[in-house]
Amino acid sequence: MPAPIRILVVGCGNMGASHARAYHKMKEFEIVGLASRGPESRQALSRELGGYPDFSNFEEALAATRPDAVSINTYPDTHVDYVKKALAAGAHVFVEKPLATTVEECLEIREMVQQTGKKLVVGYILRVHPAWMKFIEIARGLGKPLVMRMNLNQQSHGATWETHKKLMDSMSPIVDCGVHYVDIMCLMTQARPISVNAIGARLSDELIPGMYNYGQLQVRFDDGSVGWYEAAWGPMVSETAFFVKDVMGPKGCVSIVDKPGDEASDDIDSHTATNSLRIHYSETRADGSFARPDEWVDTTSEPGHQELCDLEQAYFLRAIQENMDLSQHLEDAINSLRIVLAADESVRTGRVVGV
């Protein structure tokens, strides 16, 4: 049996802790350290997992542990620096989305990946979600063009609002969360994005100057498809229709129907939950009635948040062990970031931005 992959986990908040739990239970990985700026999260996680070395400084942790792989789960404005240093140290990298804060930084990382030959996986969690993959498959069968409507608004407060404000020190919600959903749109259309138009609003004086916590983007593709995505964070955000995920095409439509009940919009498990897919067919009979009834695909047995993180790390493991070609994966990550950054430019300038 090959030696386990020695991995350093950087960032011990929600996502970092979930990924660390995945590595902890996989015999193919060996956690050699936990690093974070704040001691509370890493020390609590170390205690939970039975005791791992912990570090307050990434560079010191990297030098001390000399890992085979690094898992980066920190705030987005640190990603490019940490990824470059990890690659330069000869480590494979898993990094939470978004890969960087500019397209230029992404291209620099791509060049380093090509030079080092190391594997880099970006945390696009919906790509390992069985129900979301089924959603994409059904959407591709609806004909062209597609109309895609998606949002994820979060009525955050307390500690979650504090986290959101820290995230907004470097990027808006339509950038941070938008990369997931425009990536899904690109997978559905398999077409080239042409332009983006977006609007935004600043609904809190607690944000840094120039930042906005509500945004909505509209993207056009070269096959005629269009899509919109909306995201908002904060205690003022409405929970009415906070979760909309549906796609229309000439042959009908498919929608994700969210879990019934009282799930809150800032509940991390609700961000990926599907419950069921509803498929509607546009075909009609001679009398104008619909030729086929709607179909329901039950997805209540879908994986939860931790299980999805487990699946992400299983993919990272395969990429390393099987020497997978991840060039398209990286290009897709850059493409989705290019779209949401164009949306941010559109919000700030009031212009349609080409991509």
Sequence and secondary structure as in RCSB ss.txt:
>XXXX:A:sequence
MPAPIRILVVGCGNMGASHARAYHKMKEFEIVGLASRGPESRQALSRELGGYPDFSNFEEALAATRPDAVSINTY
PDTHVDYVKKALAAGAHVFVEKPLATTVEECLEIREMVQQTGKKLVVGYILRVHPAWMKFIEIARGLGKPLVMRM
NLNQQSHGATWETHKKLMDSMSPIVDCGVHYVDIMCLMTQARPISVNAIGARLSDELIPGMYNYGQLQVRFDDGS
VGWYEAAWGPMVSETAFFVKDVMGPKGCVSIVDKPGDEASDDIDSHTATNSLRIHYSETRADGSFARPDEWVDTT
SEPGHQELCDLEQAYFLRAIQENMDLSQHLEDAINSLRIVLAADESVRTGRVVGV
>XXXX:A:secstr
    EEEEEE  SHHHHHHHHHHHH TTEEEEEEE SSHHHHHHHHHHTT   EES HHHHHHHH  SEEEE S 
GGGHHHHHHHHHHTT EEEEES S SSHHHHHHHHHHHHHH   EEEE GGGG HHHHHHHHHHHTS SS EEEE
EEEE   HHHHHHHHHHTTT  HHHHTHHHHHHHHHHHH S EEEEEEEEE   TTS TT  SEEEEEEEETTS 
EEEEEEEESTT   TT EEEEEEETTEEEEEE  SS   TT GGGGT  SEEEEEE  B TTSSBSS  EEEE T
T   HHHHHHHHHHHHHHHHHTT   HHHHHHHHHHHHHHHHHHHHHHH S EE 
